[in-house]
Structure formats: structure tokens, C-alpha cells
């Protein structure tokens, strides 16, 4: 479901930063998503394992 890559990178301060990249295996889902299908893949994974997904979206206009 998720194709991921992990790499330790040394930043300008001399500390290592962990860098992650992930995308959905399904090219149709990946192409229709602004996140590369990561949210869809994580949601599918959680639901397939009997978990639940809670999404809270809020917008405020001033």
C-alpha cells in the first residue's frame, strides 16, 4: 500500500535529520491526490487492521 523511503541527512548545524518519502502504489489514486495518495494509503491500512480514522478539518475567516 505505501512505498516509503527513509534516509538520514546531515543538516547545516551538523545534526542528522530523518527524511521520509511515501506514495500510494496505485497510480490512479496517486495521480488524483495532492499528497501522492499517502493519506488514502494510511487510511486504508488503518481500516484494514480494524482501526478507525478520525479527520477534523477547521477553517476560520476573520
C-alpha positions in Angstrom: 0.0 0.0 0.0 2.7 2.5 0.9 6.1 2.7 -0.7 8.4 4.5 1.6 12.0 5.6 1.7 14.0 6.7 4.7 17.3 8.5 4.8 19.3 10.2 7.4 20.6 13.6 6.3 23.2 15.8 7.9 21.9 19.4 8.1 24.0 22.7 8.2 24.2 22.5 12.0 25.8 19.1 12.0 22.7 17.3 13.2 21.0 14.4 11.4 17.5 14.9 10.2 15.3 11.9 9.3 13.7 12.4 5.8 10.7 10.3 4.8 9.0 10.0 1.4 6.0 7.9 0.6 3.4 7.5 -2.1 0.5 5.2 -2.9 1.2 2.2 -5.1 -1.9 2.7 -7.2 -1.1 5.3 -9.9 -4.7 6.3 -10.3 -5.0 7.2 -6.6 -1.6 8.8 -6.6 -2.5 10.9 -9.7 -5.7 12.2 -8.2 -4.2 13.2 -4.8 -2.3 16.3 -3.9 -0.3 14.2 -1.3 0.6 11.4 -3.6 -2.1 9.2 -2.1 -0.3 9.0 1.3 -3.5 9.9 3.3 -5.5 7.3 1.3 -2.9 4.6 1.9 -2.6 5.3 5.6 -6.4 5.3 6.0 -6.8 2.0 4.0 -4.0 0.5 6.2 -5.7 1.6 9.5 -9.1 0.4 8.4 -7.8 -3.0 7.1 -6.2 -3.6 10.5 -9.5 -2.9 12.3 -8.6 0.7 13.3 -10.5 3.9 12.9 -9.7 7.2 11.1 -10.8 10.5 12.6 -10.4 13.6 10.4 -11.0 17.0 11.8 -10.9 20.0 9.4 -11.4 23.5 10.6 -11.4 26.9 8.8 -11.6 30.3 10.4 -12.2 33.5 8.5 -11.5 36.9 10.1 
